[in-house]
Amino acid sequence: MNRQKITTLIGFAIKSRKIIFGEDQIKTLTKPALVIIDSASSEKYKERVKRSAGSNEVIIVDDLSSLTHRDNVHSIAILDINLANGIKESLDN
């Protein structure tokens, strides 16, 4: 996993407003490209977010707060398909 590249891509998503933070905002989405959950979150929280994401891809990562440079971030949704694909490719490496 290339953490620097993932941090950069999430930063691009923040700048371009193609990211949603938090479970409540994810519930309102109809089609997020990618949902990322912090591994430190409780199992109950992870299941709620996965249900909210529907059939979309959900990834669990360590220390999501450091990737977003924000405190207390437990889940995010990436709205742009190209940024989501870049993050998935970086996770595979």
C-alpha positions in Angstrom: 0.0 0.0 0.0 1.4 3.3 -1.1 0.2 5.6 1.8 1.7 8.8 0.2 -0.1 8.3 -3.0 -3.4 7.6 -1.2 -3.0 10.7 0.9 -2.4 12.7 -2.2 -5.4 11.3 -4.0 -7.6 11.9 -0.9 -6.2 15.5 -0.8 -7.3 16.0 -4.5 -10.7 14.7 -3.6 -11.0 17.2 -0.7 -9.9 20.1 -2.9 -12.3 19.2 -5.7 -15.1 18.5 -3.2 -15.5 15.0 -4.4 -15.4 13.5 -0.9 -18.0 13.0 1.8 -17.1 12.6 5.5 -19.1 10.5 8.0 -21.8 7.9 8.2 -24.8 10.3 8.1 -23.6 11.9 4.8 -22.8 8.5 3.3 -26.4 7.4 3.9 -27.7 10.3 1.8 -25.6 9.3 -1.3 -27.1 7.2 -4.0 -23.9 6.1 -5.8 -20.5 6.7 -4.1 -17.6 5.4 -6.2 -15.7 4.1 -3.1 -16.3 4.0 0.6 -13.3 3.8 3.0 -13.7 2.9 6.7 -11.1 3.2 9.5 -10.1 -0.2 10.9 -10.3 1.2 14.5 -14.1 1.7 14.2 -16.4 -0.8 15.9 -17.8 -3.7 14.0 -21.3 -2.4 14.5 -20.3 0.9 12.8 -18.6 -0.9 10.0 -21.7 -2.9 9.3 -23.9 0.2 9.3 -21.7 2.0 6.8 -21.4 -1.1 4.6 -25.2 -1.3 4.5 -25.4 2.4 3.6 -22.9 1.9 0.8 -25.1 -0.7 -0.8 -23.4 -2.7 -3.6 -20.5 -0.2 -3.9 -17.0 -1.2 -2.9 -16.0 -0.7 0.7 -12.3 -0.7 1.8 -11.0 -0.8 5.4 -7.7 1.0 6.1 -5.6 1.7 9.1 -5.5 5.3 10.5 -7.9 7.1 8.2 -7.5 10.3 10.2 -3.8 10.6 9.1 -4.8 10.0 5.4 -7.3 12.8 5.5 -5.3 15.1 7.9 -8.5 15.5 10.0 -9.3 14.3 13.5 -11.9 11.7 14.3 -12.6 10.6 10.7 -14.1 7.1 10.7 -15.5 6.8 7.2 -15.3 8.7 3.9 -16.9 8.3 0.5 -15.1 9.2 -2.7 -17.5 10.5 -5.4 -15.1 10.6 -8.4 -14.6 7.3 -10.2 -11.1 8.2 -11.4 -9.9 9.1 -7.9 -11.5 5.9 -6.5 -9.7 3.8 -9.1 -6.4 5.5 -8.3 -6.9 4.7 -4.6 -7.8 1.1 -5.3 -4.7 0.7 -7.5 -2.5 2.2 -4.7 -3.9 -0.2 -2.2 -3.1 -3.2 -4.4 0.6 -2.3 -4.6 
